[in-house]
Amino acid sequence: MSADPPRTAGVAEDRLAAFLADETSRFERENPRSKEALQRGAQSYLGGVPMHWMKDWPSPFPLVAAEAQGARLTDLDGHRLDDFCLGDTGSMFGHSPAPVARAIRRQARQGLTYMLPTEATFEAGRLLSRTFGDFRWQVALTATDANRFALRVARAVTGRRKVLVFNGCYHGTVDDTMVMLENGRTRARPGLVGMVADLASKAVAVEFNDVAGVEAALATGEIAAILTEPVMTNSCMVLPEAGFHDALRTLSRRYGAVLILDETHTLSSGLGGYGRVHSLSPDILVVGKCVAGGMPTAVWGLTPDLGARFAAYNATRPAGHSGMGTTLSANPMQFACLCATLSEVMTPEAYAHMERGAKRLAKGLAAAIARVGAPWHVVRVGARVEFICAPGPLRNGTEAAGAHHPRLEGAVHLGLLNRGSLIAPFHNMMLVSPMTRTRQIDRLIAAFDAILTDLFA
């Protein structure tokens, strides 16, 4: 009696290898112009591309984009792709929303950066508070910067050193968050380039959904801030268990820590983000990526009470550079795009369309998984949908890391790409934008179903 062949998440290894070989050959055959352009780029750019993550797609080489409109991207070889990656959330409301494009053209005629506020600055502030709640806002270029500045404020007002983050979290490239939990101890993540600081001296990693672990860390009196996403998003998506966010709010107040909510990936949840939809009350709110319709922008806001505490601290600190802010942050182009996005793009009607489409997508993917009997599951948060090649639900970062099967996931990504659907490269994330059409969703579901039929044959 012969032994069963090796399997990855239910897929026979020999079947996976054959599928990957076929899809890789097809991709290379159908994308010669992208390949040639990347070869030219190698003469100018470190690693051949201007940002190293541009090579992290599961295809043999990344596509070279030519243009994008709405929820469709065209590459250099002329393929028109249904775009469910949407710049990994940066273009969640679609590529070049018309109100944002008009605002860019109008502002471009009036100057790109002044180092001074404009009337739009104050209108954007009003719209931010209307959308997200009563905060005292500051503007940055990226959510990484916003998180970094927010942590400085938390340390300033508490006089404490450490930040509590969750194992497997994502908050951009903030050094303090580049830690992991291993055998109950916090240590730096492997692979960090040029890291010289002892990250465990200023950060503590706890598992998501572990209320007891959070309290134990806070009880040391060393924690200045809890920095968390409402939902863990940059690995396999992990949802908060009932009562988890209420516990974070209660415990942070009890032990005097600042609660920072990073909504950069969870604006998909609904108008105002996950926190507004679920009535959360952070001390600091961070929002980035799509908040200005794709223009590089992030905002971070302090509650009025925390704003007053920071103002009191600021009035007594020695004169000198704060270590916060960059010259091109809060430029007039950002405010023009913020006003356009918050008033005309990020609307209840847009979110209703996104919610309907994401429900359809999640239901279709789940049906395909059930049809082949795959030990996989689907998770959705508003307009954000992920298929996960493991049973669920997942509870924390350790379980999320164990649920990853990069080779298998890469095969599905490549198969979808060859069939005209682009999804996020770093995980199995798909976004439905206000511009996404039902036929695009149905094409993705059909392609996913065909791929699973092949893999599980």
ZAPA-207045 format. One line per 5 residues: their letters; for each residue x, y, z of C-alpha. Coordinates in nm, 4 decimals. Layout:
# ZAPA-207045
a) X:Y:Z | ...
This chain:
# ZAPA-207045
msadp) 0.0000:0.0000:0.0000 | 0.1604:0.3266:-0.1137 | 0.1838:0.6246:0.1251 | -0.0164:0.9382:0.0578 | 0.1867:1.2071:-0.1235
prtag) 0.3103:1.5057:0.0846 | 0.0587:1.7873:0.1080 | 0.0601:2.1596:0.1876 | -0.2684:2.2843:0.3371 | -0.4474:1.9993:0.1629
vaedr) -0.2727:2.0347:-0.1757 | -0.0535:1.7502:-0.3000 | 0.3055:1.8667:-0.3452 | 0.3384:1.7169:-0.6925 | 0.0196:1.8918:-0.8021
laafl) 0.1409:2.2221:-0.6561 | 0.4766:2.1900:-0.8309 | 0.3125:2.1207:-1.1672 | 0.0712:2.4113:-1.1286 | 0.3519:2.6513:-1.0343
adets) 0.5637:2.5442:-1.3292 | 0.2774:2.5981:-1.5738 | 0.1789:2.9367:-1.4301 | 0.5400:3.0597:-1.4133 | 0.5990:2.9660:-1.7764
rfere) 0.2784:3.1423:-1.8796 | 0.3678:3.4588:-1.6890 | 0.7156:3.4842:-1.8392 | 0.5800:3.4214:-2.1877 | 0.3081:3.6860:-2.1611
nprsk) 0.5084:3.9700:-1.9981 | 0.8217:4.0341:-2.2058 | 0.8060:4.4147:-2.1935 | 0.7876:4.4237:-1.8131 | 1.0861:4.1887:-1.7948
ealqr) 1.2907:4.4005:-2.0346 | 1.2108:4.7237:-1.8467 | 1.3211:4.5673:-1.5171 | 1.6478:4.4587:-1.6762 | 1.7084:4.8222:-1.7732
gaqsy) 1.6181:4.9336:-1.4212 | 1.8900:4.7125:-1.2774 | 2.1444:4.9550:-1.4240 | 2.0085:5.2430:-1.2132 | 1.8387:5.1136:-0.8994
lggvp) 1.9689:4.9176:-0.6057 | 1.8190:4.5741:-0.6589 | 1.6649:4.6925:-0.9859 | 1.3672:4.8789:-0.8333 | 1.3295:5.2006:-0.6294
mhwmk) 1.1795:5.0191:-0.3258 | 1.2862:4.6652:-0.2389 | 0.9299:4.5457:-0.1731 | 0.8445:4.6007:-0.5394 | 1.0177:4.2662:-0.5966
dwpsp) 0.8123:4.0843:-0.3336 | 0.5369:3.9785:-0.5715 | 0.4986:3.5999:-0.6107 | 0.5516:3.6234:-0.9867 | 0.8986:3.5546:-1.1363
fplva) 0.9376:3.9324:-1.1661 | 0.7006:4.2229:-1.0912 | 0.4782:4.3712:-1.3558 | 0.5568:4.7239:-1.4701 | 0.2472:4.9433:-1.4487
aeaqg) 0.1456:5.1745:-1.7324 | -0.1673:5.3351:-1.5887 | -0.4567:5.2767:-1.3528 | -0.8098:5.4120:-1.3324 | -1.0889:5.3166:-1.0978
arltd) -1.0403:4.9518:-1.0049 | -0.8405:4.8519:-1.3111 | -0.4652:4.8594:-1.3776 | -0.2943:4.8272:-1.7161 | 0.0601:4.6953:-1.7333
ldghr) 0.3377:4.7581:-1.9820 | 0.2409:4.4535:-2.1870 | -0.1149:4.5825:-2.2241 | -0.2913:4.3471:-1.9827 | -0.5970:4.5084:-1.8198
lddfc) -0.6121:4.3728:-1.4670 | -0.8968:4.3871:-1.2183 | -0.7159:4.5479:-0.9253 | -0.8034:4.4153:-0.5801 | -0.4646:4.5120:-0.4356
lgdtg) -0.5260:4.8849:-0.4863 | -0.1769:4.9848:-0.3797 | -0.2075:4.7703:-0.0641 | -0.4825:5.0074:0.0608 | -0.3271:5.3328:-0.0661
smfgh) -0.5865:5.3450:-0.3458 | -0.8687:5.1768:-0.1546 | -1.1193:5.4251:-0.2946 | -1.0011:5.3569:-0.6499 | -0.7151:5.4920:-0.8580
spapv) -0.7291:5.8690:-0.9106 | -1.0782:5.9442:-0.7739 | -1.2166:6.2278:-0.9838 | -1.2537:6.4787:-0.6948 | -0.8954:6.4128:-0.5862
arair) -0.7604:6.4431:-0.9401 | -0.9386:6.7786:-0.9759 | -0.7990:6.8975:-0.6432 | -0.4452:6.8030:-0.7506 | -0.4755:6.9923:-1.0782
rqarq) -0.6153:7.2997:-0.9041 | -0.3519:7.3038:-0.6289 | -0.0663:7.2338:-0.8720 | -0.1335:7.5710:-1.0337 | -0.1071:7.7432:-0.6935
gltym) 0.2108:7.5872:-0.5558 | 0.3182:7.2536:-0.4138 | 0.4689:7.3404:-0.0766 | 0.4841:7.6629:0.1278 | 0.5693:7.5637:0.4869
lptea) 0.2552:7.7650:0.5742 | -0.1088:7.6682:0.6353 | -0.3846:7.7412:0.3855 | -0.7592:7.7805:0.4203 | -0.7891:7.4167:0.3137
tfeag) -0.5769:7.3249:0.6166 | -0.8541:7.4287:0.8533 | -1.1316:7.2812:0.6415 | -0.9434:6.9500:0.6423 | -0.9228:6.9658:1.0214
rllsr) -1.2979:7.0125:1.0448 | -1.3599:6.7223:0.8085 | -1.1171:6.4967:0.9942 | -1.3004:6.5545:1.3212 | -1.6386:6.5065:1.1541
tfgdf) -1.5228:6.1741:1.0087 | -1.3126:6.0257:1.2886 | -1.4130:6.2083:1.6080 | -1.2957:6.4902:1.8306 | -0.9147:6.4867:1.8050
rwqva) -0.6409:6.7476:1.7824 | -0.4718:6.6651:1.4548 | -0.1228:6.6645:1.3095 | -0.0265:6.5668:0.9555 | 0.2604:6.3482:0.8321
ltatd) 0.3616:6.1900:0.5038 | 0.3285:5.8275:0.6134 | 0.1668:5.6272:0.8912 | 0.5167:5.5164:0.9923 | 0.5987:5.8792:1.0724
anrfa) 0.2638:5.9289:1.2445 | 0.3160:5.6242:1.4668 | 0.6698:5.7333:1.5482 | 0.5529:6.0816:1.6495 | 0.2606:5.9411:1.8502
lrvar) 0.5004:5.7252:2.0512 | 0.7139:6.0301:2.1297 | 0.4064:6.2044:2.2697 | 0.3121:5.8995:2.4772 | 0.6594:5.8772:2.6270
avtgr) 0.6657:6.2507:2.6906 | 0.3394:6.2658:2.8835 | 0.3918:5.9430:3.0805 | 0.7661:5.9671:3.1453 | 0.7899:5.5980:3.0610
rkvlv) 1.0093:5.4166:2.8121 | 0.8375:5.1110:2.6677 | 0.5629:5.0476:2.4131 | 0.3418:4.7390:2.4171 | 0.2808:4.5905:2.0735
fngcy) 0.1244:4.2648:1.9611 | 0.3198:3.9732:1.8220 | 0.2916:3.9830:1.4420 | 0.1750:4.3464:1.4366 | 0.2343:4.5948:1.1567
hgtvd) 0.2897:4.9671:1.2101 | 0.5145:5.0527:0.9173 | 0.8884:5.0665:0.9792 | 0.8840:5.2026:1.3344 | 1.1835:5.0445:1.5106
dtmvm) 0.9926:4.9993:1.8362 | 0.7437:4.7642:1.6696 | 0.9993:4.5379:1.4998 | 0.9843:4.2811:1.7788 | 0.8406:3.9361:1.8219
lengr) 0.7431:3.7046:2.1047 | 0.9556:3.3909:2.1267 | 0.9283:3.1449:2.4161 | 0.7662:3.4146:2.6264 | 1.0411:3.6724:2.5653
trarp) 1.0483:3.9847:2.3498 | 1.3256:3.9949:2.0910 | 1.4034:4.1738:1.7651 | 1.2555:4.0229:1.4515 | 1.5095:3.8433:1.2332
glvgm) 1.6339:4.0097:0.9161 | 1.6391:4.3734:1.0310 | 1.8967:4.5709:0.8344 | 2.1638:4.7593:1.0286 | 1.9868:4.7299:1.3619
vadla) 2.2084:4.8346:1.6546 | 1.9579:4.9170:1.9311 | 1.8320:4.6601:2.1794 | 1.4660:4.6728:2.0808 | 1.3595:4.4714:2.3840
skava) 1.4736:4.7633:2.6000 | 1.1943:4.9815:2.4619 | 0.9221:4.7391:2.3486 | 0.7227:4.4495:2.4900 | 0.5471:4.1986:2.2643
vefnd) 0.2258:4.0299:2.3786 | -0.0087:3.8006:2.1867 | -0.3178:3.9642:2.0349 | -0.6354:3.8760:2.2294 | -0.4295:3.7909:2.5419
vagve) -0.5849:4.0187:2.8044 | -0.3903:3.8589:3.0911 | -0.0641:3.9138:2.9050 | -0.1511:4.2778:2.8463 | -0.2263:4.3355:3.2133
aalat) 0.0933:4.1637:3.3246 | 0.2972:4.3931:3.1000 | 0.1129:4.7065:3.2131 | 0.1467:4.6129:3.5805 | 0.5254:4.6616:3.5576
geiaa) 0.4667:5.0372:3.5351 | 0.7074:5.0597:3.2399 | 0.4569:5.0886:2.9537 | 0.4042:5.4330:2.8035 | 0.1649:5.3194:2.5308
iltep) -0.0249:5.0319:2.3783 | 0.0062:5.0568:1.9994 | -0.2371:4.8325:1.8169 | -0.4360:4.7814:1.5014 | -0.8049:4.7130:1.5690
vmtns) -0.7628:4.3960:1.3610 | -0.4273:4.2315:1.2906 | -0.3880:4.2710:0.9152 | -0.0375:4.2238:0.7824 | -0.0141:3.8508:0.8325
cmvlp) -0.3152:3.6238:0.8094 | -0.5948:3.8472:0.9350 | -0.6829:3.8023:1.3047 | -1.0059:3.9451:1.4463 | -1.0381:4.0753:1.8026
eagfh) -1.2283:3.8498:2.0374 | -1.5365:3.9834:2.2145 | -1.4369:4.2268:2.4879 | -1.0714:4.2551:2.3852 | -1.0808:4.6233:2.2886
dalrt) -1.2888:4.7101:2.5932 | -1.0216:4.5414:2.8061 | -0.7439:4.7402:2.6360 | -0.9268:5.0651:2.7115 | -0.9972:4.9700:3.0742
lsrry) -0.6468:4.8411:3.1459 | -0.4676:5.1301:2.9751 | -0.6589:5.3767:3.1940 | -0.6021:5.1703:3.5074 | -0.2253:5.1603:3.4563
gavli) -0.1792:5.5067:3.3041 | -0.0746:5.4011:2.9508 | -0.1693:5.5847:2.6315 | -0.3864:5.3790:2.3930 | -0.2903:5.4334:2.0277
ldeth) -0.5114:5.2892:1.7527 | -0.3467:5.2482:1.4115 | -0.6313:5.2436:1.1565 | -0.4123:5.2536:0.8460 | -0.5321:4.9138:0.7200
tlssg) -0.8754:4.9122:0.8821 | -1.0358:5.2133:0.7168 | -1.1971:4.9358:0.5122 | -1.4237:4.8700:0.8127 | -1.6637:5.1549:0.7419
lggyg) -1.6925:5.5313:0.7507 | -1.4589:5.6593:1.0210 | -1.2725:5.3301:1.0449 | -1.3086:5.0339:1.2780 | -1.2925:5.2506:1.5882
rvhsl) -1.5826:5.4729:1.4826 | -1.7916:5.1786:1.3632 | -1.7357:4.9879:1.6895 | -1.7340:5.2893:1.9276 | -1.3730:5.2517:2.0428
spdil) -1.2116:5.5424:2.2294 | -0.8334:5.5607:2.1795 | -0.6173:5.8386:2.3184 | -0.4390:5.8747:1.9833 | -0.5732:5.7779:1.6409
vvgkc) -0.3420:5.7141:1.3442 | -0.4701:5.6941:0.9862 | -0.2622:5.6692:0.6698 | -0.2434:5.5406:0.3126 | -0.5857:5.6093:0.1581
vaggm) -0.7002:5.8988:0.3774 | -0.6103:6.1522:0.1058 | -0.7184:5.9396:-0.1891 | -0.3696:5.8053:-0.2617 | -0.1664:6.1227:-0.2096
ptavw) 0.1090:6.0334:0.0446 | -0.0559:6.1473:0.3679 | -0.1115:6.0311:0.7242 | -0.2841:6.1987:1.0143 | -0.2582:6.1446:1.3870
gltpd) -0.4934:6.2946:1.6390 | -0.4862:6.3364:2.0162 | -0.7980:6.3541:2.2330 | -0.8511:6.7028:2.3764 | -0.7411:6.5791:2.7198
lgarf) -0.4201:6.4252:2.5914 | -0.3616:6.7297:2.3725 | -0.3747:6.9483:2.6844 | -0.1341:6.7178:2.8683 | 0.1104:6.7322:2.5794
aayna) 0.0789:7.1100:2.5537 | 0.1702:7.1375:2.9229 | 0.4718:6.9134:2.8691 | 0.5726:7.1069:2.5587 | 0.5622:7.4382:2.7452
trpag) 0.8253:7.3201:2.9924 | 1.0664:7.1205:2.7783 | 1.4038:7.2740:2.6871 | 1.4262:7.4604:2.3587 | 1.5522:7.2511:2.0705
hsgmg) 1.4493:7.0110:1.7952 | 1.1531:6.7940:1.8971 | 1.2504:6.5053:1.6724 | 0.9034:6.5247:1.5168 | 0.7983:6.6510:1.1768
ttlsa) 0.9456:6.6605:0.8256 | 0.9708:6.9603:0.5939 | 0.7295:6.8330:0.3289 | 0.4667:6.7143:0.5769 | 0.1423:6.9153:0.5935
npmqf) 0.1953:7.0602:0.2466 | -0.0956:7.2268:0.0625 | -0.1312:6.9381:-0.1845 | -0.2056:6.7029:0.1057 | -0.4765:6.9314:0.2409
aclca) -0.6362:6.9732:-0.1017 | -0.6539:6.5950:-0.1355 | -0.7720:6.5445:0.2231 | -1.0603:6.7856:0.1696 | -1.1603:6.6202:-0.1577
tlsev) -1.1410:6.2685:-0.0143 | -1.3191:6.3368:0.3135 | -1.5990:6.5395:0.1552 | -1.6584:6.3668:-0.1789 | -1.4927:6.0241:-0.1862
mtpea) -1.5095:5.8737:0.1640 | -1.8905:5.8765:0.1795 | -2.1588:5.6507:0.3268 | -2.2660:5.5602:-0.0265 | -1.9114:5.4562:-0.1180
yahme) -1.8834:5.2349:0.1878 | -2.2229:5.0768:0.1213 | -2.1044:4.9773:-0.2280 | -1.7779:4.8428:-0.0884 | -1.9578:4.6422:0.1814
rgakr) -2.1965:4.4809:-0.0668 | -1.9148:4.3872:-0.3014 | -1.6938:4.2484:-0.0268 | -1.9791:4.0327:0.1051 | -2.0276:3.8924:-0.2452
lakgl) -1.6555:3.8261:-0.2804 | -1.6220:3.6577:0.0587 | -1.9255:3.4385:-0.0055 | -1.7947:3.3323:-0.3469 | -1.4465:3.2490:-0.2199
aaaia) -1.5898:3.0511:0.0718 | -1.8139:2.8555:-0.1644 | -1.5163:2.7618:-0.3836 | -1.3213:2.6478:-0.0765 | -1.6138:2.4397:0.0470
rvgap) -1.6700:2.2836:-0.2950 | -1.3200:2.1305:-0.3059 | -1.3140:2.0539:0.0653 | -1.0033:2.2647:0.1294 | -0.9021:2.3139:0.4964
whvvr) -0.9040:2.6917:0.4393 | -1.1251:2.9792:0.5513 | -1.2208:3.3353:0.4553 | -1.2118:3.6462:0.6768 | -1.3711:3.9826:0.6019
vgarv) -1.3515:4.3224:0.7709 | -1.5724:4.5645:0.5815 | -1.4277:4.5982:0.2318 | -1.1190:4.3892:0.3146 | -1.1328:4.0154:0.2361
efica) -0.8698:3.7449:0.2832 | -0.8546:3.3749:0.2103 | -0.6345:3.1858:0.4557 | -0.4877:2.8463:0.3699 | -0.5613:2.6999:0.7144
pgplr) -0.8638:2.6332:0.9333 | -0.9904:2.9261:1.1371 | -1.0576:3.1482:1.3103 | -0.7046:3.2504:1.4084 | -0.6534:3.3983:1.7539
ngtea) -0.3107:3.5636:1.7543 | 0.0105:3.6377:1.5677 | 0.1684:3.3011:1.6375 | -0.1300:3.1202:1.4898 | -0.1298:3.3614:1.1942
agahh) 0.2371:3.2936:1.1232 | 0.1723:2.9195:1.1380 | -0.1164:2.9530:0.8919 | 0.1071:3.0960:0.6188 | 0.2088:2.8725:0.3297
prleg) 0.4128:3.1078:0.1083 | 0.4708:2.8689:-0.1820 | 0.1056:2.7687:-0.2036 | -0.0175:3.1262:-0.1571 | 0.2270:3.2408:-0.4231
avhlg) 0.0860:2.9821:-0.6636 | -0.2696:3.1099:-0.6067 | -0.1571:3.4730:-0.6476 | 0.0247:3.3908:-0.9716 | -0.2713:3.1943:-1.1021
llnrg) -0.5049:3.4854:-1.0316 | -0.2662:3.7311:-1.1947 | -0.2434:3.5195:-1.5091 | -0.6236:3.5174:-1.5178 | -0.6532:3.8958:-1.4871
sliap) -0.6948:3.9605:-1.1121 | -0.4325:4.1404:-0.9027 | -0.4344:4.0907:-0.5242 | -0.1937:4.2125:-0.2539 | 0.1457:4.0400:-0.2721
fhnmm) 0.2404:4.0255:0.0957 | -0.0648:3.8316:0.2156 | -0.3925:3.7102:0.0667 | -0.5712:4.0436:0.0918 | -0.8321:4.1743:-0.1521
lvspm) -1.0059:4.5126:-0.1345 | -1.3323:4.6158:-0.2934 | -1.3355:4.9847:-0.3874 | -1.6298:5.2123:-0.4689 | -1.5242:5.1686:-0.8340
trtrq) -1.5164:4.7862:-0.8279 | -1.7862:4.6311:-1.0455 | -1.9804:4.3117:-0.9787 | -1.8395:4.1532:-1.2949 | -1.4860:4.2104:-1.1637
idrli) -1.5742:4.0371:-0.8386 | -1.7324:3.7473:-1.0251 | -1.4259:3.7127:-1.2497 | -1.2041:3.6870:-0.9417 | -1.4313:3.4263:-0.7837
aafda) -1.4381:3.2243:-1.1075 | -1.0578:3.2383:-1.1383 | -1.0152:3.1348:-0.7740 | -1.2576:2.8467:-0.8238 | -1.0711:2.7296:-1.1348
iltdl) -0.7369:2.7444:-0.9538 | -0.8688:2.5416:-0.6607 | -1.0191:2.2897:-0.9011 | -0.6737:2.2459:-1.0541 | -0.4846:2.2337:-0.7237
fa) -0.7258:1.9899:-0.5587 | -0.7811:1.7707:-0.8656
